[in-house]
Structures are given as C-alpha cells and as structure tokens.
C-alpha cells in the first residue's frame, strides 16, 4: 500500500457504516422495541417520573443517576418515559458503532470493509452485553461518546494555531462530553479520552468537561455528599471477575469481567469465553503494527495515545482485583471523598474500545490472500517512515470473516441479550398511588431493601421503581447486595426509617424523621419484620392486590430539605448541561450537512483497454 494516488471514499459508501450500526443496534435491543418498559436489575424506565430532590441529586445518597433522572423527569412530562429510554439506548448503540467507523476512517483512512469491522467491535462485545444485562443503559451513552470525543478533541488540537478552534468545534466537543455525562462514570470516561488527545488545548477541554459534568458536580457540592466516603466493602465486592479459562487479566482484555456473574451472557460462562476472547485479541493483534506505526505525525500520536489508554484500561482494573490493589482501593474510599465512583473498575475497560476498533479494522489486511488483491490494489506493508494520510484498504472477504467471527463468538448478545431483556407492564395501581401522594413529607417503602422481585418483571431482582414512579422523595438506604455481602449506602435517615418499620415502632418515630407515607409493594418478597404493628396504626389510603399506601397521621417534622437556592442552582446546572448537549447536536448536524454537500462521486478511472 502506498501513501499517494489513493481514491477517496465514494458517496454511496459514506452512509453505510451509520446504517449498518443502526441495524446491529436494533438486532441487539430486539424485544425491547415492543410495548412496555425496561425494568431489569439496575435499569428502571417508567411512563412518568418526577423532578424530585433526589432526581436533582439533592437527596441523602450520592448523585449517581444525575442528570439521567432529571432528564427523564423533564422528558416524561411531554412523552412516555419508557419510549425515551428506548430511544436513548438505541441511539447510544448506534452512535457507538458509527463513531468507531468514523474514527477508523479518520485515523486509518479505512475503506468501507474495515470501517464495518470497527463498528462491529464497538457494538458486539462482552462489555456491551454485560452492561445491558446489568441494566446500565445510561452508561452506554458514555461508552458511545468515546470515539466521537476522540475525533472532536483531535480536531480541537489540530485547529489553526493562530485562529484557534472554531465555535462549532468547541460546541461539538462540549456536546460529546455532556452526552457522555448522562452518568458520572460516563463523564469520567469521555473526559479522560478528551484530555489524552487535547494536547496544548488541555485547559480549555478541562473547563468544557467541567460544564458537561456540572449537574453531578453541583449536586455533590450542594447536597454535601461530595465529602462523603464510601463503604470499603464495596471495593472487593465490585472488583473485576475472572471468566472461565481466562483469569482476571484475560477477561478484561476480552472486554469482559463484570463483577456480577449473573449479568453475563451464557456463552461467557463456559470455556467458550476463552475462544471468544482469543478471537478478539487475534484481530486486535493483527492490526497492532499498522496502528502503532506509519501515517503522519499527528495521526500517529493519536493512535499511540489510544493504544496506551487501552493498555492502562485493561491493566489497572486487573491490578485493582489483586490483594494489594483491593487494599489500595479501600484506602482511597475511606479517605478520599467521591472515590466510590471508581470502585466498579471493570467499567473503565470501556476506554479500550477505540483502540480495539482501530486495530481490528487495520487487521483486515493481514490476510490479503484470502480475497486476492485488496479493495483497490496492492498489499504492501507500511514502511517505518511516516506517510501522509495513507489509506487502509482491507479485502472485503477479510472484513466479512472478521465480522462473522465477532458475531459467532458472542451469539447471545442478539435479540435482547438472548431474550433476557423484555419490556414489562406496570400494574394499574401505580398511577393511582402516585395521584394520592401530595404535600410535604417523604415516602418509606416495604419490604426492606432496594431490590424487588415482581411477578410481572420475571425472576431477576430489579431496582425498586417507586422512586421514579412516585412524585414524592422515596427514602432508599443505598445498600447493595453484592456477592453474598451488603455494601452500605451513604445516607443514614433512610436506614433509620427502615429499621423503625421493621421493629414495628410507633408512627411518631416515622413522623419525626419526615415520613408522611408508607408504601407496601405486596407482591415482592423481602423483609417486613414487625411492620404490621406500625401499619395498623396508620391511615390506609389505597389497597389492591399489588400495592398498599398508608398515611402517617398527625404532623410530620420538617427534615433538612434543600433550600430554594440549592434547588434553583441544581436546576440551572441541569439546564446548562442540556444547552451543551443541544449546542453539540446543532453543530454536529451543521457539520454533517456541510460534509454531505461536499461529497463528490468520482467518475470511473479511465485506463487503457477499459
């Protein structure tokens, strides 16, 4: 392959990676496209949710679902919240594949076949499968933003040194960072990628990242949870896990290794996981040489930066699962406020995806003999001297084989992760209960704990949907059952209320802790203790086969609720975040329209004898 005389991508091929990524995304989500709501482990979507203090991140617990919950509260006021979650999830998967293809096109000059390989690597891998099965749909928005963030940060760095980056370029990077910041972890993931590629623009990128992460940064500061430390038991509980035949390092290198063994596709619970990981790593290794060498200086810098980031993203979580790594993690969460955000270390293996996609795309030309000459001619290896914008041409057959191998080694990602993810229907009593809750005072729930097993949601424990379905603040302890142990949450009031109910304390104990309502979710198993004695002294407001709502009589003492200034400040932070997302979308749309207008389909080359 040579650096000159290459033909540009024809106009018809340009939209193919986007269309391909959309089709693959739809194949993955499958059953969720039907009527109903996503309610699976940590994933909770509801027809309507509310802009409570907890949704703004101003509750007792750490703001882990900010600005996700506030966004859904705003959107569900005008449309069905379940549809909104499905649109975001499909859009995230679509963007992940499309972004990986665009990254391969820009950093490798990849033709269509290798671009589709890059898209498949980004979409069809254990990380996506496991996070879907864990219910982390919003984390996938941060994952999807990684290749787009890399492209936007690169263009910021390469902008004219005198004129500087354009407003549109800054807006696109801001939009990527804000979209990734739908969850705090997503904000960290995209921020790391942006800072790695920012070069001398690092301070401007850092300031922009702060705006994209403003909702949860502001919430942590306003509610005071930013100074809280986390339960050290969570470090070992959330450490990366070894898969059969791989060990922890091998599992992470294969983009797997989530802490919850129940949130793993069946194909990854046997030695088939070893075969799938080897297949992925062989593809990555096949293109490593081309990614790490050749090309112009700036492009080579970006490729190598992503390779180093991928290595760190695999090695550090593996070290974090060792004895001394867990000890170091315990020290951090005990002494560094906010370090609990880092305890699920397997999340950060997402940072390896851009480099993996580039390497697998580049690996398509390792086997040119399978398809004869490559797409446009020779198959010469890159020289050690950098070349300006050489083009990656892989054989179509090689690309097809790579894609088939990726799909075949993780077959149970298709159709809702092996039909695990299916929409559910909420009982009719939930809207009626929501309509009855008004006025000051919080809601306590029974049974105890944060997870439920409803007849309508299947056998998998699900996060209690009450905090999203009800207009009042629902007290939750934040305690998480993990690997046979319980990881404590940050707040104390919810735990005190739950203990009072389970002891059967008089209603006055609830009232003095700010509780006006008690909701019993009758079809879910769980601890209820001696709560019948307390419930008998409350006013029964609503009862059906699924739910029972009680009102605590008498005056309820006011709790330390957020002030009007705190709430207004949190809302302002969310509005700034939303404007950043919107500005990025407008800038990206304008760039796409300009790019579409500039596409020219070149006439067929005229050669002698043709």
Phi and psi in degrees as a GROMACS rama.xvg file:
@    title "Ramachandran Plot"
@    xaxis  label "Phi"
@    yaxis  label "Psi"
@TYPE xy
-114.005  165.863  UNK-2
-85.3368  -20.8174  UNK-3
-110.525  169.409  UNK-4
71.8346  16.4042  UNK-5
-80.1626  149.507  UNK-6
-93.7784  141.082  UNK-7
-75.1088  156.279  UNK-8
-59.1168  129.431  UNK-9
-71.467  156.563  UNK-10
-60.936  -35.8185  UNK-11
-67.4841  -28.5662  UNK-12
-81.0013  -19.7285  UNK-13
-57.7814  -46.0234  UNK-14
-81.9536  -6.17184  UNK-15
-60.2969  -46.1359  UNK-16
-58.4819  -36.9276  UNK-17
-66.4959  -43.884  UNK-18
-66.4076  -41.4097  UNK-19
-61.51  -44.6404  UNK-20
-63.6435  -37.9486  UNK-21
-64.7164  -42.8774  UNK-22
-61.9541  -45.4609  UNK-23
-63.239  -41.058  UNK-24
-59.6247  -41.6774  UNK-25
-68.6278  -35.005  UNK-26
-64.0555  -37.0307  UNK-27
-69.4113  -48.3541  UNK-28
-76.5099  -28.982  UNK-29
39.8869  -105.07  UNK-30
-60.4822  -24.512  UNK-31
-64.2619  -15.7865  UNK-32
-72.8787  -11.6078  UNK-33
-75.578  178.043  UNK-34
-69.3606  140.844  UNK-35
127.523  -168.96  UNK-36
-129.481  147.394  UNK-37
-77.7974  114.194  UNK-38
-140.311  95.0373  UNK-39
-154.04  114.323  UNK-40
49.9411  -114.334  UNK-41
-83.2001  -6.04035  UNK-42
-88.402  126.592  UNK-43
-135.398  115.039  UNK-44
-119.037  147.158  UNK-45
-137.584  158.159  UNK-46
-62.7716  -35.1299  UNK-47
-146.325  135.707  UNK-48
-131.61  173.494  UNK-49
-131.218  151.218  UNK-50
-84.3783  69.0251  UNK-51
-80.1782  173.024  UNK-52
-60.5538  -39.7188  UNK-53
-63.9701  -37.4324  UNK-54
-64.5848  -28.1744  UNK-55
-86.0032  -0.985346  UNK-56
84.1135  15.2682  UNK-57
-102.326  16.3537  UNK-58
-85.6335  -167.488  UNK-59
-73.3157  -31.8767  UNK-60
-83.4874  163.062  UNK-61
-62.9803  144.691  UNK-62
-78.0585  70.5006  UNK-63
-80.0525  -23.3954  UNK-64
-109.571  34.9378  UNK-65
-112.858  134.034  UNK-66
-91.6078  15.6975  UNK-67
-52.4938  -51.8234  UNK-68
-66.7968  -37.8237  UNK-69
-67.6715  -38.5429  UNK-70
-61.2205  -47.0936  UNK-71
-66.8801  -33.2336  UNK-72
-62.7939  -42.1029  UNK-73
-69.931  -43.7963  UNK-74
-69.2794  -39.8622  UNK-75
-71.7853  -8.85126  UNK-76
-72.1995  -19.8318  UNK-77
-120.469  -15.7463  UNK-78
-150.482  170.66  UNK-79
-66.2975  126.508  UNK-80
-65.6395  -31.6505  UNK-81
-65.7235  -39.4718  UNK-82
-64.5755  -39.7946  UNK-83
-60.381  -42.9853  UNK-84
-64.3116  -41.3961  UNK-85
-63.4182  -40.9505  UNK-86
-63.6986  -43.5762  UNK-87
-63.9139  -42.5704  UNK-88
-64.5386  -48.6054  UNK-89
-62.3796  -42.2183  UNK-90
-61.922  -37.8409  UNK-91
-65.9969  -46.8845  UNK-92
-63.4931  -42.5575  UNK-93
-58.5174  -47.779  UNK-94
-64.4482  -33.9707  UNK-95
-62.5957  -49.3085  UNK-96
-67.4318  -45.5738  UNK-97
-62.4469  -41.8375  UNK-98
-64.4938  -40.8798  UNK-99
-62.5828  -39.5659  UNK-100
-64.8688  -42.5596  UNK-101
-64.3139  -36.9718  UNK-102
-64.8259  -42.0956  UNK-103
-64.8821  -36.2835  UNK-104
-66.5617  -40.9937  UNK-105
-80.2563  -41.3838  UNK-106
-88.9693  -19.4848  UNK-107
-117.507  -9.76481  UNK-108
62.8643  32.6435  UNK-109
-67.3212  139.226  UNK-110
-81.9314  -174.594  UNK-111
-60.2578  -48.0864  UNK-112
-56.699  -54.6252  UNK-113
-60.9392  -32.843  UNK-114
-61.6773  -40.6561  UNK-115
-68.5192  -33.5271  UNK-116
-63.0334  -45.7886  UNK-117
-58.9361  -42.7893  UNK-118
-62.7214  -40.1909  UNK-119
-66.5883  -41.6674  UNK-120
-59.1705  -41.9568  UNK-121
-68.3084  -30.5535  UNK-122
-97.2333  -38.1801  UNK-123
-108.987  78.82  UNK-124
-148.694  164.524  UNK-125
-61.472  -31.5275  UNK-126
-60.2473  -48.1802  UNK-127
-61.8161  -44.9387  UNK-128
-61.854  -47.1226  UNK-129
-69.3774  -37.8552  UNK-130
-70.9921  -32.1719  UNK-131
-64.6177  -45.1764  UNK-132
-70.3243  -21.9124  UNK-133
-84.0236  -11.8184  UNK-134
87.9891  17.4143  UNK-135
-90.4474  58.5707  UNK-136
-63.9622  -36.9486  UNK-137
-73.8552  -28.7677  UNK-138
-61.627  -30.9554  UNK-139
-67.2093  -18.3625  UNK-140
-68.9625  -39.2206  UNK-141
-65.385  -40.8318  UNK-142
-60.1717  -45.3508  UNK-143
-64.6816  -28.7762  UNK-144
-76.6357  -12.7979  UNK-145
-60.3477  -51.1683  UNK-146
-65.7308  -36.1197  UNK-147
-68.5508  -36.7076  UNK-148
-64.0114  -41.142  UNK-149
-60.3082  -44.2879  UNK-150
-64.9286  -44.2253  UNK-151
-66.4212  -42.3648  UNK-152
-65.7849  -38.1702  UNK-153
-61.8937  -43.1457  UNK-154
-69.3421  -32.6807  UNK-155
-62.2493  -45.2463  UNK-156
-66.8729  -36.1786  UNK-157
-88.169  3.10879  UNK-158
-62.8823  160.138  UNK-159
-52.9781  126.575  UNK-160
-64.7758  -22.1273  UNK-161
-88.7233  -55.6099  UNK-162
-74.0311  -28.4903  UNK-163
77.9549  175.026  UNK-164
-62.6301  148.354  UNK-165
-76.9999  163.787  UNK-166
-58.7465  -38.9146  UNK-167
-62.8817  -40.1694  UNK-168
-65.4065  -43.6565  UNK-169
-63.0678  -39.7135  UNK-170
-63.7379  -39.7222  UNK-171
-66.3213  -41.589  UNK-172
-65.2714  -42.5288  UNK-173
-60.629  -40.0054  UNK-174
-63.7389  -40.1787  UNK-175
-62.9858  -46.4207  UNK-176
-64.9356  -39.7334  UNK-177
-70.7404  -42.1475  UNK-178
-62.6727  -40.4164  UNK-179
-64.183  -30.1044  UNK-180
-79.3473  20.7812  UNK-181
-59.88  -26.1854  UNK-182
-130.319  155.334  UNK-183
-57.9544  -39.6968  UNK-184
-64.2015  -40.7971  UNK-185
-60.67  -38.3943  UNK-186
-62.6544  -41.4339  UNK-187
-64.659  -43.6307  UNK-188
-58.6361  -51.9955  UNK-189
-68.2731  -35.9935  UNK-190
-62.3736  -40.075  UNK-191
-61.875  -46.5298  UNK-192
-61.3168  -45.4497  UNK-193
-61.6408  -43.8303  UNK-194
-69.0669  -34.0154  UNK-195
-64.594  -35.4587  UNK-196
-100.206  0.262695  UNK-197
-75.5578  -27.3704  UNK-198
62.325  -132.617  UNK-199
-71.7285  -9.68759  UNK-200
-89.1124  17.444  UNK-201
-61.4276  -36.8647  UNK-202
-68.6966  -41.1853  UNK-203
-64.4353  -39.8868  UNK-204
-65.8106  -40.0573  UNK-205
-62.5136  -41.4811  UNK-206
-64.5252  -40.0198  UNK-207
-67.2685  -37.6504  UNK-208
-61.8922  -39.6627  UNK-209
-59.7188  -38.6607  UNK-210
-67.4055  -40.6662  UNK-211
-66.085  -29.2392  UNK-212
-98.8397  9.58158  UNK-213
-59.4845  -38.2946  UNK-214
-57.3345  -47.2407  UNK-215
-82.4194  -27.1265  UNK-216
-65.6332  -44.3761  UNK-217
-65.7851  -41.8988  UNK-218
-61.897  -43.1275  UNK-219
-62.6234  -38.1716  UNK-220
-73.6233  -43.03  UNK-221
-70.2309  -40.0675  UNK-222
-85.4626  -10.8418  UNK-223
82.1291  1.35968  UNK-224
-75.8786  -13.7289  UNK-225
-64.3172  -19.81  UNK-226
-95.4049  -0.638432  UNK-227
-78.808  146.96  UNK-228
-101.049  168.513  UNK-229
-110.041  163.45  UNK-230
-65.212  121.065  UNK-231
-63.0822  -19.4224  UNK-232
-62.3927  -23.0554  UNK-233
-68.6113  -21.7385  UNK-234
-64.5369  -52.4432  UNK-235
-69.6492  -36.9218  UNK-236
-63.8585  -36.3029  UNK-237
-100.859  11.1238  UNK-238
-67.2686  153.603  UNK-239
-60.4356  151.589  UNK-240
-120.633  142.753  UNK-241
-79.0347  141.445  UNK-242
-102.034  163.106  UNK-243
-54.6251  126.556  UNK-244
75.3965  5.03575  UNK-245
-117.967  -31.9752  UNK-246
74.2266  170.684  UNK-247
-65.9374  -44.8453  UNK-248
-62.4832  -43.7191  UNK-249
-64.8265  -38.4915  UNK-250
-63.2257  -43.9474  UNK-251
-67.565  -38.7267  UNK-252
-62.7648  -28.2523  UNK-253
-89.0135  12.6222  UNK-254
67.0147  25.4223  UNK-255
-116.702  -155.775  UNK-256
94.0942  22.4953  UNK-257
-60.4606  150.717  UNK-258
-65.0425  -29.1999  UNK-259
-93.4959  106.959  UNK-260
-66.2303  -19.4814  UNK-261
-76.5942  -19.6248  UNK-262
-98.9647  45.9369  UNK-263
-129.207  133.537  UNK-264
-58.7252  149.298  UNK-265
-56.2048  -34.5339  UNK-266
-66.8352  -17.2077  UNK-267
-97.2422  6.93849  UNK-268
-101.927  3.12946  UNK-269
-127.878  -175.729  UNK-270
-66.1871  -7.72799  UNK-271
-62.8361  -24.6877  UNK-272
-62.2751  -35.9589  UNK-273
-64.3628  -43.1164  UNK-274
-64.2115  -42.7743  UNK-275
-64.825  -41.1229  UNK-276
-66.4933  -42.8913  UNK-277
-60.8907  -40.5515  UNK-278
-62.2636  -45.2274  UNK-279
-64.0155  -45.2433  UNK-280
-68.9369  -32.3555  UNK-281
-63.3897  -42.3483  UNK-282
-63.1025  -42.1416  UNK-283
-64.7663  -45.5889  UNK-284
-64.4461  -31.5651  UNK-285
-62.2671  -31.9982  UNK-286
-105.337  1.63217  UNK-287
-59.7045  -40.6906  UNK-288
-62.0622  -43.485  UNK-289
-70.3668  -34.5479  UNK-290
-70.2918  -37.4789  UNK-291
-84.3237  -8.18845  UNK-292
-142.478  152.563  UNK-293
88.5821  164.503  UNK-294
89.402  170.677  UNK-295
-72.5603  167.206  UNK-296
-60.9923  -44.9003  UNK-297
-66.8279  -41.4387  UNK-298
-66.2608  -41.2132  UNK-299
-63.3265  -38.0419  UNK-300
-60.0816  -44.8859  UNK-301
-67.1573  -41.96  UNK-302
-60.8155  -47.6588  UNK-303
-66.1199  -35.1351  UNK-304
-62.2764  -41.7788  UNK-305
-68.6599  -34.76  UNK-306
-64.735  -45.6042  UNK-307
-61.8263  -42.0825  UNK-308
-61.5923  -39.891  UNK-309
-63.4375  -43.1685  UNK-310
-62.2921  -43.5037  UNK-311
-64.5837  -39.7098  UNK-312
-66.7603  -22.8893  UNK-313
-90.8408  -44.3704  UNK-314
-72.9453  -44.9443  UNK-315
-62.5367  -46.3432  UNK-316
-61.5923  -33.271  UNK-317
-64.8972  -43.0263  UNK-318
-64.7081  -34.7878  UNK-319
-65.334  -17.5606  UNK-320
-92.1994  -3.6654  UNK-321
-80.9231  169.356  UNK-322
-58.6804  -48.8698  UNK-323
-73.3841  -27.2513  UNK-324
-66.7704  -39.6985  UNK-325
-65.847  -38.6734  UNK-326
-61.9808  -41.8535  UNK-327
-64.2012  -39.9655  UNK-328
-64.4307  -39.1441  UNK-329
-61.9017  -42.6209  UNK-330
-60.3683  -42.4783  UNK-331
-64.3786  -49.0521  UNK-332
-70.3801  -23.5958  UNK-333
-80.6838  -25.235  UNK-334
-119.68  -16.0726  UNK-335
-115.231  110.753  UNK-336
-58.524  138.044  UNK-337
84.267  -6.07656  UNK-338
-68.3626  -15.5084  UNK-339
-59.8889  -20.7876  UNK-340
-64.1271  -19.8265  UNK-341
-97.0592  -2.31899  UNK-342
-71.3973  -31.068  UNK-343
-83.4276  79.4689  UNK-344
-68.4873  -25.2406  UNK-345
-64.4129  -22.9548  UNK-346
-55.2308  -34.9139  UNK-347
-79.6494  -4.4346  UNK-348
-68.0147  -13.9302  UNK-349
-55.5891  -28.8158  UNK-350
-65.1162  -15.5202  UNK-351
-80.0605  -16.4525  UNK-352
-57.8898  -47.644  UNK-353
-58.0171  -43.7811  UNK-354
-67.745  -40.3021  UNK-355
-60.3738  -42.7456  UNK-356
-62.713  -42.3614  UNK-357
-63.4604  -45.3866  UNK-358
-65.8326  -44.3533  UNK-359
-64.3074  -39.3236  UNK-360
-62.4189  -44.0308  UNK-361
-68.7033  -29.0248  UNK-362
-67.2766  -12.0338  UNK-363
-58.6238  -27.9953  UNK-364
-92.6104  5.05811  UNK-365
-69.5709  -25.4465  UNK-366
-120.231  57.9672  UNK-367
-65.5106  -24.0757  UNK-368
-64.8075  -24.6879  UNK-369
-63.8882  -27.0482  UNK-370
-126.69  16.7896  UNK-371
74.5066  -150.361  UNK-372
-61.6688  155.54  UNK-373
-72.2821  -173.079  UNK-374
-57.5322  -31.6649  UNK-375
-133.835  13.9553  UNK-376
150.018  -121.592  UNK-377
-79.5724  172.297  UNK-378
-130.25  36.4832  UNK-379
-69.4024  137.176  UNK-380
-69.1013  152.613  UNK-381
-69.2872  140.942  UNK-382
-76.9242  170.339  UNK-383
-74.9883  -12.191  UNK-384
-87.6564  133.554  UNK-385
-60.1302  141.956  UNK-386
-122.621  147.354  UNK-387
-76.0495  117.336  UNK-388
46.987  50.5512  UNK-389
-68.5258  159.468  UNK-390
-105.291  136.218  UNK-391
-87.9886  116.882  UNK-392
-119.522  115.968  UNK-393
-110.771  153.833  UNK-394
-68.4264  140.98  UNK-395
-57.5478  -37.6167  UNK-396
-66.4766  -39.6857  UNK-397
-61.7696  -43.5337  UNK-398
-62.4728  -41.6123  UNK-399
-63.7185  -42.1933  UNK-400
-64.1285  -41.4734  UNK-401
-61.4332  -44.9084  UNK-402
-64.5117  -44.6619  UNK-403
-61.524  -41.0907  UNK-404
-64.3617  -41.3636  UNK-405
-62.5348  -43.7151  UNK-406
-67.712  -39.8354  UNK-407
-71.2954  -28.3218  UNK-408
-86.0456  -2.78461  UNK-409
-142.006  61.5665  UNK-410
-65.8973  -28.3302  UNK-411
-86.8028  16.6174  UNK-412
-80.343  -25.3064  UNK-413
-66.9984  150.437  UNK-414
55.4352  63.7001  UNK-415
69.311  43.1888  UNK-416
51.9315  58.8223  UNK-417
70.3794  33.8402  UNK-418
68.6082  16.518  UNK-419
-73.4234  -39.4528  UNK-420
-90.3895  106.711  UNK-421
-131.546  145.615  UNK-422
-69.2415  150.227  UNK-423
-119.664  164.019  UNK-424
-116.004  129.577  UNK-425
-78.5219  145.462  UNK-426
-59.7425  154.607  UNK-427
-67.5278  -16.3207  UNK-428
-73.5963  -20.8517  UNK-429
-60.536  -48.2865  UNK-430
-61.9132  -33.5751  UNK-431
-68.4466  -39.5059  UNK-432
-64.8024  -43.722  UNK-433
-59.2746  -37.3958  UNK-434
-69.3549  -22.2166  UNK-435
-86.5478  -19.0426  UNK-436
-86.4195  116.705  UNK-437
-151.263  170.335  UNK-438
77.3726  178.377  UNK-439
-71.9922  161.107  UNK-440
110.161  141.886  UNK-441
-94.0432  174.869  UNK-442
-113.054  128.603  UNK-443
-102.404  153.195  UNK-444
-129.54  150.722  UNK-445
-131.831  149.562  UNK-446
-62.7545  170.71  UNK-447
-67.8739  160.845  UNK-448
95.1407  169.115  UNK-449
-101.096  -8.78646  UNK-450
-113.51  148.986  UNK-451
-130.786  158.641  UNK-452
-129.805  94.6091  UNK-453
-91.1742  149.504  UNK-454
-59.6772  -32.8876  UNK-455
-82.8796  -9.38931  UNK-456
-107.981  -0.27529  UNK-457
92.5613  -167.721  UNK-458
-88.9551  -9.39762  UNK-459
-83.4608  130.409  UNK-460
-59.8687  138.934  UNK-461
-125.564  151.118  UNK-462
-64.4194  135.565  UNK-463
-55.7265  122.373  UNK-464
-78.7217  -5.58905  UNK-465
-54.8049  -42.7345  UNK-466
-61.5733  -24.734  UNK-467
-91.6273  -27.8556  UNK-468
-86.556  -18.8106  UNK-469
-108.306  146.88  UNK-470
-79.6279  -8.94398  UNK-471
-98.9991  163.589  UNK-472
-72.1217  122.493  UNK-473
-97.2218  126.233  UNK-474
-77.8837  126.012  UNK-475
-131.675  139.234  UNK-476
-72.0647  -22.8554  UNK-477
77.7307  3.67536  UNK-478
-75.44  132.902  UNK-479
-120.375  121.76  UNK-480
-77.4998  118.308  UNK-481
-137.198  122.1  UNK-482
51.1912  44.4685  UNK-483
79.165  6.12559  UNK-484
-129.562  167.933  UNK-485
-114.424  123.489  UNK-486
-94.6751  122.345  UNK-487
-71.2126  149.731  UNK-488
-86.4702  -176.094  UNK-489
-89.0086  -35.4938  UNK-490
-79.8254  162.113  UNK-491
-116.768  -29.4139  UNK-492
-64.3064  -42.9055  UNK-493
-62.1168  -39.4294  UNK-494
-66.0864  -39.7386  UNK-495
-64.1195  -40.1923  UNK-496
-66.4034  -43.9649  UNK-497
-62.1362  -43.3843  UNK-498
-63.2006  -38.2697  UNK-499
-62.8168  -41.9134  UNK-500
-65.6498  -45.4883  UNK-501
-67.4395  -24.0391  UNK-502
-82.8256  -15.2351  UNK-503
78.4562  32.8704  UNK-504
-65.2146  158.847  UNK-505
-65.8016  157.203  UNK-506
-55.7669  -28.1959  UNK-507
-59.2446  -30.9914  UNK-508
-66.0387  -34.6069  UNK-509
-72.7444  -43.327  UNK-510
-62.4151  -38.5879  UNK-511
-73.3959  -9.0132  UNK-512
-106.877  14.8624  UNK-513
83.1625  18.9929  UNK-514
-96.6834  123.572  UNK-515
-103.293  -30.3772  UNK-516
-127.949  149.178  UNK-517
-128.713  122.43  UNK-518
-107.971  128.475  UNK-519
-108.739  119.312  UNK-520
-92.9125  94.8668  UNK-521
-72.6614  -23.2955  UNK-522
-93.0884  0.733828  UNK-523
-103.552  132.356  UNK-524
-70.159  160.73  UNK-525
151.095  168.123  UNK-526
-69.4279  130.123  UNK-527
-121.481  -12.5625  UNK-528
53.0505  -132.684  UNK-529
-100.401  26.3376  UNK-530
-64.3458  -20.4595  UNK-531
-57.9097  -34.2597  UNK-532
-65.8655  -37.2571  UNK-533
-71.2179  -45.9768  UNK-534
-61.7051  -32.5686  UNK-535
-64.7474  -21.428  UNK-536
-97.2568  2.18829  UNK-537
-99.4248  164.925  UNK-538
-85.8415  120.146  UNK-539
-75.7163  123.239  UNK-540
-106.721  -36.0213  UNK-541
-153.987  139.436  UNK-542
-147.796  133.065  UNK-543
-145.006  -167.188  UNK-544
-69.5612  -18.1889  UNK-545
-108.227  -35.8032  UNK-546
-133.996  152.847  UNK-547
-140.273  127.737  UNK-548
-114.781  131.622  UNK-549
-123.009  147.965  UNK-550
-110.613  131.504  UNK-551
-76.7532  120.037  UNK-552
-73.8371  160.483  UNK-553
80.1481  -177.919  UNK-554
-71.3176  145.94  UNK-555
-112.924  126.956  UNK-556
-67.8595  139.464  UNK-557
-70.0181  138.658  UNK-558
-98.6258  177.928  UNK-559
-76.9966  72.8998  UNK-560
-78.4777  158.837  UNK-561
-61.8245  146.13  UNK-562
-75.1061  167.337  UNK-563
-60.5766  -38.0042  UNK-564
-65.14  -41.6604  UNK-565
-64.1079  -44.2124  UNK-566
-65.5391  -44.1075  UNK-567
-62.5845  -37.8599  UNK-568
-65.9273  -41.4293  UNK-569
-64.6943  -40.8346  UNK-570
-64.151  -41.04  UNK-571
-62.0074  -40.1391  UNK-572
-62.3749  -40.6635  UNK-573
-66.589  -38.7434  UNK-574
-65.3977  -40.6515  UNK-575
-62.0799  -41.1717  UNK-576
-60.5084  -45.9251  UNK-577
-63.2092  -39.2869  UNK-578
-63.7902  -35.9699  UNK-579
-65.6504  -42.6898  UNK-580
-60.9876  -46.4805  UNK-581
-63.3978  -44.0151  UNK-582
-62.1075  -39.82  UNK-583
-64.4909  -40.5448  UNK-584
-64.9275  -42.0254  UNK-585
-64.3267  -43.7912  UNK-586
-63.9807  -41.2942  UNK-587
-66.0012  -39.6373  UNK-588
-64.1983  -42.1631  UNK-589
-62.7204  -41.1503  UNK-590
-64.3806  -41.059  UNK-591
-64.0695  -40.582  UNK-592
-65.5685  -40.3319  UNK-593
-64.9028  -38.8122  UNK-594
-67.6414  -39.1762  UNK-595
-64.9443  -35.6956  UNK-596
-69.8463  -21.812  UNK-597
-93.7786  -5.61666  UNK-598
-69.2847  131.338  UNK-599
-127.048  128.084  UNK-600
-86.4533  115.688  UNK-601
-74.6488  142.688  UNK-602
-65.3689  157.737  UNK-603
-58.6468  137.082  UNK-604
-59.6983  137.159  UNK-605
-95.6088  115.136  UNK-606
-123.34  156.802  UNK-607
-58.0296  135.545  UNK-608
85.5266  1.6725  UNK-609
